[in-house]
Amino acid sequence: MPDLSHPARVAALRVLKDRVTVEYDGARAEAEQHFKELRNSMGVKSLDVLMPAGESAGSLNISGPRRKVTWHTEALVDLVDRTAPAELDEEIDPAALEDRDLLALLKEARPDLIRRSVKKAFVKKLDEVLSDDGTLTDHTTGEIVKVADVDYTPVTGAFSFTPGPRAEEAVLEAWHRGELAGVGESLVPQIEQADEPQPADEVVGPFPTGGTR
């Protein structure tokens, strides 16, 4: 068998990679529908991935609903101003750069050009205690203050796979034992075609001596 040139080897592996990638993407999309049901109906969060003979190939984590917080900036700033004023940042509103009276700031204060915001690190801490109703407690008054909207994205079945230390060995051993039925189907037609016995040339004759055709 002749050795493949470098260009031919690269081209062959690219074509095989593309075929397997398409098969992988399809298998992943199909799996997500299954994992979505597992997460929603049974609360399954993770799975141990085992090959048919029991070898571990790693672990799989199914994504849960994701929390999305939309802060009400003005309400949040007012609350933090009362409860933790040191956690506020002040900066000049960009609109000030277009203000013809900007030079007057040298003579007198212009508080209307100051914009306040809560420090990002403190917002992250508040997120940890924010209720699903988007409220925080004003600890100076005991008042419940609405400062955000909270939504949860639905479970989609999205997942992540983390190969174990013996993942490659376990998968390849299962492959060579013929235990991974349906895996790599995109390559099977080419392999089967190459292995199929070719029909023998048809032989006609011999004819009896003196006979005619």
N, C-alpha and C positions, 0 to 999 in steps of 0.2 A: 504494500500500500504506500503510495507516494506521500511524502511529508507535505503538509499544508504550508503555503507561504504565509507570511505574517498578515498581508491584507486579507487572504482567504480565511484565516483563522478568526480575525477580528470580525469579518462580515458574517461568518457562520455563527459565532457566539452572539452577535447582536440580534440576528434573526431569531435564534432560539430564545434569547432573553425576552424579546418582544412578545413572542408567543406565550411564554410562561407568565409574563407580566399581565397580559390580558386575562389569562386563566385565573391568576391570583386575584386580580381586581374583582372578577365575577364571583369567586369563592368568598371573598371578603364581604361583598354586598349581600350575598345570600346569608352569610353567617350573622350579619348585623340584624337581620329580621328575626332570626332565632334568638339572639342575645337580647333583643328588645323585649321579647316575650318573657324570657327568663328574668330579666330585671324588673319588669312591671308586675308580673303575676306571682313570682316567687321570691323577689328581693335578692336574687343572686348578684353578687358584686364581683366575684373572682372565681376562677376555675384553674385547677391543675391540669396541664396538658399532658396526656399520656399517649404513647404509641400503642398499637394493638397488643404488643407483648408486655406492656406495663412499664416500659422505660419512660422516665420523665423527660419531656422536651422543653419544659419551662412553665410559665404561668401567664394567665390572661386576665386582664381587668376590664370590666364592663363599665363604661361611663354612666354616671347617674345624671339626674336633672341638674342643670347649671343655674346658679343664682345670678340674676342680673339686677343691679341696683342703679336707679336713676336718681341722683341726689337733687333735692330742691335747694339750690345754692343759697338763696336769700334766707330761707328758714334755717338752714344749717348754720350759716354765719351768725345769725341772731342768737341761736342756741349756744354756740361755742363762745360767743362774746360774753354771754352771761355766766357760763359754767367753766370755761377754760380759756380765758382771753389770751394767755401766752401762746396758745396753739394757732393764733391767727397770723397770717402774713399780710402785709400791706404793700401795694405797688401802685405806681402811677397808671391810671387808665390810659390805654393807647390813644384814646380820643384827645388826650391832652396835647399830643404832638401836633395836632391840627388846630389847636386853640390859639387864636391871635393874642390872647391875653396871657400867654405862657410866661412872658417876661415879668408879668406882674407878680409871679410867684416869688420873685426875689424880694418883694416889698411886703407881701402879705400872704397869709396861708390860704390855700384853695382846697379845702377838704373835699369838695365835690369831685376833684380829680383823683382822689385816692380810692382805689378799689381793694376790698378786703376779700381774702379767701382763707379757707382752712388748710393747714399744712397737710400734705399728702400722707405723711406717716400717721398723723392723728386721725385722718379720715379712715385709714385702714384699720385702726383700733376701733373706731366707732362702728365700722362695718361688722365687726365680730359680735357686737351686742345689739345691732339693729334688729328690730322685730320684723317678722314677715309682713306686718302691716305698714312698715316703713316708718316706725316711730322710735324715738329715744326719750328717755326720762330726763327732765330738767331737775337735777338733784338739789338745786337751790330752792325750788318751789314744789317739787313733786309732780309737776305738770307733765302730761304725756304730749310730746310735740311731734307732729308729722313733718319729717324732713326728707322723705324719699319715697319712691315707688319701687316695689320689689316684685319681680316676676321670676318664674322658673321655666327654663326651656324644657321641652318634653324629652323623654328618653328616646334616643334614636337607635340604640344598639351599637353605637360607636365603641370601639375597644382598642386596647393596646396589648401587644404580646411581648413578653420579655423572655428571650431564650435562656434556658438553664445552662449550666456548665457542660452538660453532655448532650445538648440539643442536636448538634450536627451529627454526632455519632449515632444517637438514637434514631434520627430520621433516616440516615443513610442505611443503617442496618435493617430497618423496617422496609425500606425501598428494595434492597437486594433480596430480602426474603419474600417479596411479592405481597406485602401486607397493606400497601397503600393503594387500594383499589380506587380508581377514579382520579388519582392525583397524577398530574402530568399528561392528561389525555391529549393536550394540544400537540404532544410530540409522538404519540402512539402511531398515528397513521403512517408517518415517515418510517418509523422503526419497523412496523409490520410489513410495509411494502418492500423494504430492503431485505427482510427475512423470508419473504414468500418464495418458495421454490419456483424456478422458471420452468415452463413446459419444455419437454424434450422435443428435439426436431423429429418431425414425422418421417418414418422410413417406409419407402414403397418398394415392393419386390421382395426376394428375387422372383423372377417369372420362370415357369417350367421350361426346360430346354425345348426349343422348337416351337414354343407357344407364341401366341400373338397377343397384343394388348387390345 
